[in-house]
Amino acid sequence: MESFIDLVRQRRSMRKFTDEALTSDEVTTLLKSALMSPSSKGKHAWHFVVVDDKAMLEKLSMCKAQGADFLAGATMAVVVVGDPEESDVWVEDASVASTVLLYQAEDLGLGACWIQVRNRYTAEGEPADNIVRYLMGIPEPLRVVSIVAVGHKGMERKPFNEERLLWDKVHVDKF
């Protein structure tokens, strides 16, 4: 990308992936970026669980009623976990890290998509967080905020259409 705005324009949620494996350099770059993501007061109130086991990706894809099924076709996922005992803004810190992962994936030419876990539920009403924490062995009091699915792009998406920008959502000096 030539500039950050180009990266933002180009990045689109990718829910289809090829079978091509990620290189160790790609995985390392993704994780370095997540570990360098901004956090309140430098608390780094997050943890990252890397998942590349296909059977586990399949199990994780069923963690909530809808919106996670495509995870089964991803090459890898990063489970983004927040620590409520480390910081009162753990949700925000983990969300920023998730966003950094999305943009780093795009910068590498990879596809990625955020899967919301926090405050989401299975069809039976069980919190998706409980399912993911159980599958990943994540201890209390840690909480899962999201899962970022990553892989080589399995489809083409057009860049963001700037004609769709919601300028009426921008307020200057006061609402």
C-alpha positions as CSV (number, residue, x, y, z in Angstrom):
1,M,0.0,0.0,0.0
2,E,1.2,3.5,-0.7
3,S,-0.5,5.1,2.3
4,F,-2.7,4.2,5.3
5,I,-5.8,5.6,3.6
6,D,-5.2,3.2,0.7
7,L,-4.9,0.3,3.2
8,V,-8.2,1.4,4.9
9,R,-9.9,1.7,1.5
10,Q,-8.7,-1.7,0.4
11,R,-9.4,-3.7,3.6
12,R,-12.7,-5.6,3.4
13,S,-14.0,-8.4,5.5
14,M,-12.9,-11.7,3.9
15,R,-15.0,-14.8,4.7
16,K,-13.6,-17.1,2.0
17,F,-10.1,-18.4,2.1
18,T,-7.8,-20.6,-0.1
19,D,-6.1,-23.7,1.3
20,E,-2.7,-22.0,1.0
21,A,-0.8,-22.1,4.3
22,L,0.5,-18.9,6.0
23,T,4.3,-18.6,6.2
24,S,5.9,-18.4,9.6
25,D,7.0,-14.8,8.7
26,E,3.4,-13.8,8.0
27,V,2.2,-15.3,11.3
28,T,5.1,-13.6,13.2
29,T,4.3,-10.2,11.6
30,L,0.6,-10.5,12.5
31,L,1.5,-11.3,16.1
32,K,4.1,-8.6,16.4
33,S,1.6,-6.0,15.2
34,A,-1.0,-7.2,17.7
35,L,1.6,-7.1,20.5
36,M,2.5,-3.5,19.5
37,S,-1.1,-2.4,19.4
38,P,-2.0,0.6,21.6
39,S,-3.3,-0.1,25.1
40,S,-4.5,2.1,27.9
41,K,-1.7,3.1,30.2
42,G,0.5,0.5,28.5
43,K,-1.3,-2.2,30.5
44,H,-1.5,-4.7,27.5
45,A,-4.6,-6.2,29.0
46,W,-4.9,-8.8,26.3
47,H,-3.7,-12.3,25.3
48,F,-3.7,-13.9,21.9
49,V,-4.3,-17.6,21.2
50,V,-3.2,-18.7,17.7
51,V,-5.2,-21.6,16.3
52,D,-4.2,-23.4,13.1
53,D,-5.6,-26.8,13.8
54,K,-8.4,-27.5,11.3
55,A,-10.5,-29.6,13.8
56,M,-10.3,-26.8,16.4
57,L,-11.2,-24.1,13.8
58,E,-14.3,-26.2,12.9
59,K,-15.3,-26.4,16.6
60,L,-14.7,-22.6,17.1
61,S,-16.9,-21.9,14.0
62,M,-19.9,-23.2,16.0
63,C,-19.3,-21.0,19.1
64,K,-22.3,-18.8,18.4
65,A,-25.6,-19.0,16.6
66,Q,-24.5,-17.1,13.5
67,G,-21.6,-15.2,12.0
68,A,-18.8,-17.6,12.8
69,D,-19.3,-20.5,10.3
70,F,-16.7,-19.2,7.8
71,L,-14.0,-19.7,10.5
72,A,-14.0,-23.4,9.5
73,G,-12.5,-22.4,6.2
74,A,-9.8,-20.1,7.6
75,T,-6.1,-21.0,7.6
76,M,-5.6,-19.6,11.0
77,A,-7.4,-17.7,13.7
78,V,-6.3,-15.4,16.5
79,V,-8.5,-15.6,19.6
80,V,-8.3,-12.1,21.2
81,V,-8.7,-12.3,25.0
82,G,-9.1,-9.4,27.5
83,D,-8.1,-9.4,31.1
84,P,-10.6,-7.5,33.3
85,E,-8.3,-7.6,36.3
86,E,-5.5,-5.9,34.3
87,S,-7.4,-2.9,33.1
88,D,-10.9,-1.4,33.3
89,V,-10.8,-0.8,29.5
90,W,-9.8,-4.4,28.6
91,V,-12.7,-4.5,26.0
92,E,-11.3,-1.5,24.2
93,D,-7.7,-2.7,24.4
94,A,-8.6,-6.1,22.9
95,S,-10.8,-4.4,20.3
96,V,-7.9,-2.2,19.2
97,A,-5.6,-5.2,18.9
98,S,-8.3,-7.0,16.8
99,T,-8.4,-4.0,14.5
100,V,-4.6,-3.9,14.2
101,L,-4.7,-7.6,13.2
102,L,-7.2,-6.9,10.5
103,Y,-5.1,-4.1,8.9
104,Q,-1.9,-6.0,9.3
105,A,-3.4,-9.0,7.4
106,E,-4.5,-6.7,4.6
107,D,-1.0,-5.1,4.5
108,L,0.4,-8.6,4.0
109,G,-2.1,-9.2,1.2
110,L,-4.1,-11.6,3.3
111,G,-7.8,-11.7,4.1
112,A,-9.2,-11.4,7.6
113,C,-12.5,-11.0,9.3
114,W,-13.5,-10.1,12.9
115,I,-15.9,-12.5,14.7
116,Q,-17.6,-10.9,17.6
117,V,-17.6,-13.2,20.6
118,R,-18.2,-10.9,23.6
119,N,-22.0,-10.6,24.2
120,R,-22.9,-13.2,21.6
121,Y,-24.6,-16.5,22.3
122,T,-25.3,-20.0,20.9
123,A,-28.7,-20.9,19.6
124,E,-29.3,-22.4,23.1
125,G,-28.5,-19.1,24.8
126,E,-25.0,-20.1,26.2
127,P,-22.5,-17.3,26.0
128,A,-20.1,-17.7,23.1
129,D,-17.3,-16.6,25.4
130,N,-17.9,-19.7,27.6
131,I,-17.6,-22.0,24.5
132,V,-14.4,-20.5,23.3
133,R,-12.8,-20.3,26.8
134,Y,-13.6,-24.0,27.3
135,L,-12.2,-25.1,23.9
136,M,-9.0,-23.0,24.3
137,G,-8.5,-23.7,28.0
138,I,-8.6,-20.0,28.8
139,P,-8.8,-19.4,32.6
140,E,-11.0,-17.1,34.6
141,P,-11.3,-14.2,34.8
142,L,-10.1,-13.7,31.2
143,R,-12.8,-13.0,28.6
144,V,-12.9,-13.6,24.8
145,V,-13.6,-10.4,22.9
146,S,-13.2,-11.6,19.3
147,I,-11.7,-14.2,17.0
148,V,-9.9,-12.9,13.9
149,A,-10.0,-15.4,11.0
150,V,-7.0,-15.1,8.7
151,G,-6.0,-16.7,5.4
152,H,-5.1,-16.1,1.8
153,K,-8.1,-14.4,0.1
154,G,-10.5,-16.8,-1.6
155,M,-12.5,-14.2,-3.3
156,E,-12.2,-10.7,-4.7
157,R,-13.8,-7.7,-3.0
158,K,-13.9,-4.2,-4.4
159,P,-12.3,-1.4,-2.3
160,F,-14.5,0.6,-0.1
161,N,-16.7,3.0,-2.1
162,E,-16.1,6.5,-0.7
163,E,-19.4,7.7,-2.2
164,R,-20.9,5.7,0.7
165,L,-19.1,7.7,3.4
166,L,-21.6,8.9,6.1
167,W,-20.5,12.5,6.3
168,D,-23.7,13.3,8.3
169,K,-22.2,11.3,11.2
170,V,-19.4,13.9,11.5
171,H,-19.9,16.9,13.8
172,V,-17.6,19.8,14.2
173,D,-17.2,21.6,17.5
174,K,-20.5,20.3,18.9
175,F,-23.1,17.7,18.1
